[in-house]
């Protein structure tokens, strides 16, 4: 007889990992040498006979355990995008200008010779006449030599450049911040000069302008090196340089966020010098610095820009204004204000067919958000399907265009073919590829050009669109605590089916990626998912959602993502949402401190520390009774924390040795007893089994063996959902949080700051604020985790 033939008594309210009620049947299918097991006593056993009553948890992997080992996959990018939009830290919700500049520096390619830049991106029109620009080489054209103050240069410059592009409106917008389109920014978006093509003659409107011009009147503010060395970055490495780079990046972010564009152009002027920048979702290409007093490149640029097609200027021509009739119908169906600007987009019903019919959707204009420029920039919104008179979900994002990276639409197709539960149906999807190369992303193509300074390997992106059949409510809009838990449990079912049937690992289980639809939870946002059949790196970084990452990923900067990390994330989704949207016994200060310490841990050298794992093991910072009037929610959180704690608990060498001796002794008794044992032997076996249950080494060993089990974790959810006592009416209500602004780093005042802000809240941090980047052995996608709901769906991303 072996240990595999025994059954142990139940542990009652003991550690969840060794609770017989949560052990799935398949774990009892086989035996294993000297492996501890859960205990279930058979009371009918007759003396002298050993009735098999020990359900053994296998030491060897079950069905998919070979896939449960850490897969060489995309590492977590630890910067601002990992924390938005769920952070509690006000100083991390929107990038400061300096930190945005530091984050952007790796994605700037240059200096591209200005002549090559213009020939490539804005080729001369057929009627181009070089004699038109002879006067632009004369410093007297701009008449700015005597100007001492930057603000005095705007109108002079406008008067000088206007004759070369009379079709454009050059507007001094330096005193007019855009307060309508940039409410999410901590600083006012107030451009020096806005260039319009629609006749706008005053103010700053990021939803309409074509090009922005930023002025600085001192070389120390230059974002770029004029003459970078062979091994130097084109980006200036000074604080003031990063300030400027962050500032012009934020303007590009605002424009790309408020308009459907493939790319945008901007001008940076440092006194008598200028450079031209082209921005897209892969990064930015900057020209060499030139003296616009004596060289005609600026006049050349605006002359060509004014005569170029909208697509060459960066306009996404596949999205057009909706007719008044269609717009009115869509506003009614989507329950939008009558002032909402509506757009029209067409998506092929079957992208595999060349002459496919088109699905026409009416969508609202997007809203700018202060998120990083590079990456997916997902824009998700409810849309009105005119032909079928229905509301659907439209998603527009820039997915990574690399081999083995499956577009999200293909992932949805694969999920449906394997009958994965609780996922939306993808009605249609396609990649938007323009026939003219210059209309697509370009940055990555020039990363290794002979003129390019050393730079980080930029990742190629391509515009991807898909349409889903349902529009769900945000998880944070739950109608009851039970619905919250039920929705997370439903998402775990989707995760389980995808993992086991379709061999897909989601890798970003978070609050923003679970929606509620007709009382059920749906797992969405599969564009970070990875096929388990693909081994090895696909990219160099990716973005997860910092608040919901496992304690293992937060603590270990080079850890790779495994299925147990996603399963652990389910606990943090429940706990974070409940703390933020349900009444608790914790004071405002205690709740805020707990969220800061556990979910918003600041990184140091790529690691977020051990606060999250310490809490799992010791329950620090946390009372046992948490949520008012909902004991079952309390119990679920505690049970899940106990379950996942085994990954982080430590066992002394003495305890491990004691466990081995106990197992050997028990095996000896079993070998002697064979099929029949004496009463004394049975008593020894019972005592040994009880000692096993009390062994911390045993509990950790058992817990570690089932951390990857969907069945075990879903069973925990089901057990609590099946209990009576859930409140009927405890819908989500946003709870108060204590202010968390921290005045650290030096203060920097810029003309982009909101004049109405007081001194303590208006300063812009120059030191990085909570940026997280973890460079693992592999992938590097610059992407955002999107919130899919009804309120913020048009906001981004990622």
C-alpha positions, 0 to 999 in steps of 0.5 A: 500500500502507498500514500496514494491509497489513503484518504485524509480527514477534512480540514474544516475551516483550514487553509483553502489550498487543502480544503477537500471541498475545493479539490477537483476530481481529476487530481485524485485520478493517480497516485504519487510517491510520498506526496501529501494529500488532502484528508477525508476520513471514511467513518465506516471503515472497519477495524483491521481494514484500510478503506481507501479514503485519501484523495491524493493531489498529484505531484505530477502535472495534470492535463495542461500543467505543461502549459501552466509553467511560465511561458516565455512571453511578453514582459510587463512594461512598467510605466504610466500606461500600466497604472492608468486609469485605475491608479489612486495616485493623482500624481500618476493619473496623468503624466507630468511633462518631464516624465512624458518626455523621458518616456518618449525618448526611446521612440524618437528617430532622427535627425532625418535630413530635412530635404529627405523628410519633405520629399518622403512625407510631403512631396512637392506638388506638380505646380511647385516653383522654387522661385516662390521660396527665394524670399523665405531664405531672407531673415527679414521675412520674419523680422524677428532678430530684435525680439527678446521675449518669446511671446512677442515672436508669435505674431511676427512669425505668423505674418512672415509664414502666412504668404507661403500658405494662404489656404491655412489659418495661422492663429496665435493661440498662446492665451487660449487653452482648449478647455473643452477637449482636454479636461483629463489633462492636469495641465492646460493644453495651450499651444503657441500657434495653431494651424487650421485648414477649416478657416478657424481664426481664433483660439485653440481647438485640438479637435480641428487644428492641423499643425501646432508650432511650439516656440522656445527662446533659449537653447537650453529648452531644446528637446533635441541635440543639434549635433549628436555624436555617433553613440548619442541619442538625438534627444537632449538628456537635460531636464529642460529638454525632457520638459520640452519633449514632454510638452510637444508630445502631450500636444501630439497626444491631444491631437491624435486622441481628439481626431481620427488620424494616422499621423500628425506634424508639428514644428519646434522653434528655438529662436532662429532654429527649427525642426519638423516632427512627424508623430504616429503610434510607433513614435516620432521622426524629427528632422535635423535642426535648420536656420529658418532665417536663412533656409526655406524649409518651413515655407516649403513645408507649409506650402506643400502641406496646404496643397497635399491630400488630407491623407498625406496630412494625416487625416484618416480618410476612412472616417468621415462626418456623418450626415445630419439624418444618420447622426440624429438616429445614432444619438437617439440610439446611443442616448447621446447629447444632441451636440455630440459630433458624429462620424461615419466609418465603414467596415467590410462585413467579410474581410476575406472577400475582396468585394465584400459588402460594408457595415456602416457605423455611426460613432461619436468623436473621440475624447483626448486623454493624457496617455502615452503616445506610443502603442495601441491607443485603443478607441472603443465606443458604442456604435449605431449600425444603420443597416441593421438598426442596432447598437454594437461595439466598435473598437479601433486600435493600433495592434503590433504587426509582427509574426505570431502576434494574432490580431484581436479579431482573429483571436475572437474567431479562434475563441468562438470556434472552440465554444469559449463561454462568456466572450463577445461575438466578433461580427467583423474585423479587418486591418486598415492598410492604405495603398499609399505607404506614407499614410501608414505608420512610418517610424519603425521603417527609419529606425536603422537609417544611416542618419538615425542616432542609436534608438530603442527597437521601435515596434511596428503597428497597424490599424485594426478595427473590429465590431462586437455584438454587445455593449456591456456595462463597466464592472464598476457599475455592478448592481450588487456585490453578488453580481460583482463576484458572479461577473468575475467568476464568469470571466474565469470560465471564459479564461478557463475555456480559452486556456484549455480549449483554444490554448490561449492565455489572456494575460490581462485580467483586470477591472477594465477587461470584464464587462457586465451584460444582462447579468453575466460577466464577459471577458474582453480585450484579447489583444494582449492574449498569447497562443500557448502553442507559440514559444519564444519572444514575440515582442520586447515589452507589453503593458499589463495593468499594474494594480491587478498583476500578481504579487509575483509579477509586481515583485520580480522584474524579470518574471514571465507570465503564467496562468496562475498570475491571471488567476491570482489577478481575479482576487485583486479585481474583486478586492479593488472594485469592492474597496473603491465602490462598496461601503467598508468598515475601514476609515477613509485614511485606512482604505486609501493607505491600503490601496496605495500600499497594495495596488499602487506600490511605487517601483524601485529598479523595476520591482514594486516590492513585497507589500502585496505578497506580504498581505497575502501571507500575513494579512497585513493592513487589513481587518478580517471584517471589511465590507459592511453588511456582506460577510460572504464578500469578506469570506471570499476575499480571505479565502482567495488570499489564503489560497494564493498565499502559498506561492509566497509563504516561506517554509523553514528547512527544519519544517521541510525535513520534518515533513519528509521524515513524516512521509517516510514514516507513514510510508513504512507503516503502509508498506508493513500493513499492506492490505490489512492493518492492526488497530495500532497501525491505523491509529499511527496512520491517523496521527500521522495524517493529522500531523500532515495537516498541521505542517506548514511545509505540507500546506505549501506543497499542496497549495503550490500544486493547485495554484494553476487550477481553474477548477479549484478557484472557480469552485471557491467562487461557486461555493460562496455564490451558492451561499445565502446571505448576499445583500439584495441592494448594494449597488456600486457607489464610489467611495471617498478617498483621501487626497494623495498628491505628493509634493516631491521633486522640483517645481516647474511652472510652464505656460501650459499650466492652468492659471486657475490652479493654486500653487500646490496643485499646479506644479509639474513634477520634473522627476518621473512619477511612478513610471514602471517598465519591466524589461523581461527576456522578451516582448515589448509592446507599448500598449494600454489596458482599456476600460470598456464601459459606457462612460469612458469608451471613447476615451482611448486608449491601453 
